[in-house]
């Protein structure tokens, strides 16, 4: 989020689950905050992060065992939360065996949001032919996160906004698909399709590099607008390869453009992630 740095890409078999790749198992440096969705929630990995001095922020899997700071097992988290008010920040231990010390952060959501969540849970259960636990339905009333970051480094408000920011990686993949069309091909020949995929991935990595060196320091710029601007200069960039002064000239011109253009549109009702994060700093939160 801060630097735009990408790790990889690493090539794996198409049927290889991404949760088992080397990047998924890699630990960030000490002091870094790892934000991932529930698909990457694994207590052993979170414990390893904690041991290595890194921090994690994750959604809470509804059926995970929770112990209070005095060793009391919470059989139903939803019942405990209902008696604690609309905003909760508690020290807990996570997991039956792991007993991982961390903080549980929870905020009650509006009734309409909870209703939509339950509807989605029921639709997913029908499509996957499985039953829904009453506890899962009850926890739809809450946004629940767990983290090992201390309160002085990560407040409840900050955790909620940073949790939302996890979606930005999905938007980057969406950008590569919608603007870079890495998932499209006009050929039916396997080798041609594979060659086209690699070429487009290389193009997206080059595009991302150009964005990093020409405008990443502006957090309120739209990646879609910036990417389209870079693509309009793609032929010029290609001709400049091998001629450093020409590359520098194109990058300088893009920096000037991004310095004044390509802003994310402001929305009053549903502010963009960048504006939410910038507002945290303006409100003086630690």
For each residue, the residues with C-beta under 8 A, 3 or more apart:
1: 165 168
2:
3: 212 216
4: 208 211 212 216
5: 212
6: 9 205 208
7: 23 26
8: 23
9: 6 201 205
10: 21 22 23
11:
12: 16 18 21
13: 16
14:
15:
16: 12 13 20 21
17: 20 21
18: 12 21 24
19: 24 39 40
20: 16 17 24 25
21: 10 12 16 17 18 24 25
22: 10 25 26
23: 7 8 10 26
24: 18 19 20 21 40
25: 20 21 22 45
26: 7 22 23
27: 48 49 52 54
28: 32 33 34 49 54
29: 32 54
30: 52 53 54
31: 53 54 55
32: 28 29 54 55
33: 28 54 55 56 57 149 154 162
34: 28 49 54 55 56 57
35: 56 57 58 162 163 165 166
36: 39 40 41 56 58 166
37: 40 41 58 59 166
38: 41 58 59 61
39: 19 36
40: 19 24 36 37 45 58
41: 36 37 38 46 58 59 61
42: 45 46
43: 46 47 64 94 95 98 100
44: 47 48 98
45: 25 40 42 48 49
46: 41 42 43 49 50 56 58 94 98 100 102 148
47: 43 44 50 51 98 100
48: 27 44 45 51 52
49: 27 28 34 45 46 52 54 55 56 148
50: 46 47 54 56 100 101 102 148
51: 47 48
52: 27 30 48 49
53: 30 31
54: 27 28 29 30 31 32 33 34 49 50
55: 31 32 33 34 49 147 148 149 153 154
56: 33 34 35 36 46 49 50 146 147 148 149
57: 33 34 35 145 146 147 149 154 159 162 163
58: 35 36 37 38 40 41 46 145 146 147
59: 37 38 41 144 145 146 163
60: 64 77 104 139 144 145 146
61: 38 41 64
62: 77 133 135 136 139 144
63: 133 135 136
64: 43 60 61 94 95
65: 73 94 95 96
66: 73 74 77 92 93 94 104
67: 71 72 73 74 92 93 94 99
68: 71 72 73 74 90 92 93
69: 90 91 92 93
70:
71: 67 68 93
72: 67 68
73: 65 66 67 68
74: 66 67 68 77 79 80
75: 79
76: 79 80 135 138
77: 60 62 66 74 80 81 135 139 144
78: 81 82 135 138 139 141 142
79: 74 75 76 82 83
80: 74 76 77 83 84
81: 77 78 84 88 106 108 139 142 144
82: 78 79
83: 79 80
84: 80 81 88 90
85: 88
86: 107 108
87: 106 107 108 156
88: 81 84 85 104 105 106 107
89: 103 104 105 151 156
90: 68 69 84 103 104
91: 69 101 102 103 104
92: 66 67 68 69 101 102 103 104 146
93: 66 67 68 69 71 99 100 101 102
94: 43 46 64 65 66 67 98 99 100 101 102 146
95: 43 64 65 98 99 100
96: 65
97:
98: 43 44 46 47 94 95
99: 67 93 94 95
100: 43 46 47 50 93 94 95 148
101: 50 91 92 93 94 148
102: 46 50 91 92 93 94 146 147 148
103: 89 90 91 92 146 147 148 149 150 151
104: 60 66 88 89 90 91 92 144 145 146
105: 88 89 144 145 146 147 156 159 160
106: 81 87 88 142 143 144 145
107: 86 87 88 142 143 156 160
108: 81 86 87 141 142
109: 113 114 117 141 142 143
110: 113 114
111: 114 115
112: 115 116
113: 109 110 116 117
114: 109 110 111 117 118 140 141
115: 111 112 118 119
116: 112 113 119 120
117: 109 113 114 120 121 140
118: 114 115 121 122 137 140
119: 115 116 122 123
120: 116 117 123 124
121: 117 118 124 125 132 136 137 140
122: 118 119 125 126 132
123: 119 120 126 127
124: 120 121 127 128
125: 121 122 128 130 131 132
126: 122 123 129
127: 123 124
128: 124 125
129: 126
130: 125
131: 125
132: 121 122 125 136 137
133: 62 63 136 137
134: 137 138
135: 62 63 76 77 78 138 139
136: 62 63 121 132 133 139 140
137: 118 121 132 133 134 140
138: 76 78 134 135 141
139: 60 62 77 78 81 135 136 142 144
140: 114 117 118 121 136 137
141: 78 108 109 114 138
142: 78 81 106 107 108 109 139
143: 106 107 109 160 163
144: 59 60 62 77 81 104 105 106 139
145: 57 58 59 60 104 105 106 159 160 163
146: 56 57 58 59 60 92 94 102 103 104 105
147: 55 56 57 58 102 103 105 154 159
148: 46 49 50 55 56 100 101 102 103
149: 33 55 56 57 103 153 154 159
150: 103 153 154
151: 89 103 154 155 156
152: 286
153: 55 149 150 286
154: 33 55 57 147 149 150 151 158 159 162
155: 151 158 159 285 286
156: 87 89 105 107 151 159 160
157: 160 161 280 285
158: 154 155 161 162 280 285 286
159: 57 105 145 147 149 154 155 156 162 163
160: 105 107 143 145 156 157 163 164
161: 157 158 164 165 273 276 277 280
162: 33 35 57 154 158 159 165 166 277
163: 35 57 59 143 145 159 160 166
164: 160 161 167 273 276
165: 1 35 161 162 168 273 277
166: 35 36 37 162 163 169
167: 164 170 171 273
168: 1 165 171 172 273
169: 166 172 173
170: 167 173 174
171: 167 168 174 175 223
172: 168 169 175 176 223
173: 169 170 176 177
174: 170 171 177 178
175: 171 172 178 179 180 223 224 227
176: 172 173 179 180 182 204
177: 173 174 180 181 182 183
178: 174 175 181 224
179: 175 176 224 227 228 231
180: 175 176 177 200 203 204 207 227
181: 177 178 184 200
182: 176 177 197 200 201 204
183: 177
184: 181
185: 192 193 196 197
186:
187: 192 193 196
188: 193
189: 192 193
190: 193 194
191: 194 195
192: 185 187 189 195 196
193: 185 187 188 189 190 196 197
194: 190 191 197 198
195: 191 192 198 199
196: 185 187 192 193 199 200
197: 182 185 193 194 200 201
198: 194 195 201 202
199: 195 196 202 203
200: 180 181 182 196 197 203 204
201: 9 182 197 198 204 205
202: 198 199 205 206
203: 180 199 200 206 207 234
204: 176 180 182 200 201 207 208
205: 6 9 201 202 208 209
206: 202 203 209 210 237
207: 180 203 204 210 211 227 230 231
208: 4 6 204 205 211 212
209: 205 206 212 213
210: 206 207 213 214 230 237 251 254
211: 4 207 208 214 215 216 223 226 227 230
212: 3 4 5 208 209 216
213: 209 210 216 251
214: 210 211 230 251 254 255 258
215: 211 218 221 226 254 255 258 259 262
216: 3 4 211 212 213
217:
218: 215 221 258 259
219: 274 277 278
220: 263 264 272 274 275 278
221: 215 218 225 226 258 262 263 264
222: 225 226 262 263 264 265
223: 171 172 175 211 226 227
224: 175 178 179 227 228
225: 221 222 228 229 261 262 263
226: 211 215 221 222 223 229 230 258 262
227: 175 179 180 207 211 223 224 230 231
228: 179 224 225 231 232
229: 225 226 232 233 254 257 258 261 262
230: 207 210 211 214 226 227 233 234 237 254
231: 179 207 227 228 234
232: 228 229
233: 229 230 236 237 250 253 254
234: 203 230 231 237 238
235: 238 239
236: 233 239 240 250
237: 206 210 230 233 234 240 241 247 250
238: 234 235 241
239: 235 236 246
240: 236 237 243 246 247 249 250
241: 237 238 247
242:
243: 240 246 247
244: 247 248
245: 248 249
246: 239 240 243 249 250
247: 237 240 241 243 244 250 251
248: 244 245 251 252
249: 240 245 246 252 253
250: 233 236 237 240 246 247 253 254
251: 210 213 214 247 248 254 255
252: 248 249 255 256
253: 233 249 250 256 257
254: 210 214 215 229 230 233 250 251 257 258
255: 214 215 251 252 258 259
256: 252 253 259 260
257: 229 253 254 260 261 262
258: 214 215 218 221 226 229 254 255 261 262
259: 215 218 255 256
260: 256 257
261: 225 229 257 258
262: 215 221 222 225 226 229 257 258
263: 220 221 222 225
264: 220 221 222 272 274 275
265: 222 272
266: 271 272 275
267: 270 271 272 275
268: 271
269:
270: 267
271: 266 267 268 275 276 279
272: 220 264 265 266 267 275 276
273: 161 164 165 167 168 276 277
274: 219 220 264 277 278
275: 220 264 266 267 271 272 278 279
276: 161 164 271 272 273 279 280
277: 161 162 165 219 273 274 280 281
278: 219 220 274 275 281 282
279: 271 275 276 282 283
280: 157 158 161 276 277 283 285
281: 277 278 284 285
282: 278 279
283: 279 280
284: 281
285: 155 157 158 280 281
286: 152 153 155 158
